[in-house]
Amino acid sequence: MGEPEKAKGLAPKERELLKFVKRLTLEPAKTSDLDIEALRKAGWTDEQIFEAAFDTALFAFFNRMADAYGLGYEKSGWLPPK
């Protein structure tokens, strides 16, 4: 799903949300009012947009904390040995 605009099986509304989430993840400083307006035009409410931005930011925070504290999994995976 690296290219939301080419994602199959998604409604245009969902594609617009994925484009926003991708931009917020990879280029947060480039996020603008135009992005929010595009989401509103696609049918998302301000509450839904807030939730998407919040969840995206939260995942970024968790990933950065895990990276900072070396919370990676062992090469054998996260399941306990049998």
N, C-alpha and C positions, 0 to 999 in steps of 0.2 A: 504494500500500500504506500510505497514511496511517492506515488503520483496520484493524489486523490481525484484529480480530474479525469483519470483513466480507469478508476475503480469500477468494476462491473457489479451489477446487482444493487447498486445504491441509488437512492433517489437524489435528485439535484440538491435538495435541502441538506441531505447527509453529506454529500460531496463538499458543499460550501463549509460545513462545520469542520470537516477534516482538513480543508485548506487552511482554515483559521488556526486549528490546533497545531498543524505543521509549522506555520509561520511563528506562532507563539513559542513553540519549542526550539526551532532552529534560528530564528531571527527576531527575538522578542522586542528589540528596540525599533524594529520596522513596523510593528503592529500599530495601526492607526484607527481613527474614527471611521475611515472608509471600510475597514474590515468589519467593524461592528455594524455599519449600515448595510453591508452586503448580507450579513447574517439576518438582520431584521427583514430585509427584502425577501430572503429565502424562506421566512416564516418562523424564525426563532424568536422567542420572547427575551426580554432583558434578563429575566431570572434564569432562563436556560443558558444564555450566553455567559452570565456570571458563573454558573455551575461548571460549564465547560472550561472556562479560564481558570477557575479555582482548582479543578481536578488536574488540569494540565500542569499548573504550577506546583501542586502537591506532589505529583509524580516526579517532576524535575527535582524538587527538594529531596525526596526520599532517595533518588538515584545518586545525587551528589553527596549526601550523607553516607550512603553505603560505600561510595568510591573513596571518600575522605577517610573512613575508618576501616577500610579493607574488609568489608563484609561480603566478599565474594565467596562463592561455593568452592569446595574442593573439586578437583578434576573428576572425581568419581560421582559427583552429583550431590544433591541435597538429601536424598533418602538415606536412612541408616543402613548399615551393612546387614545382610541377611543372616 
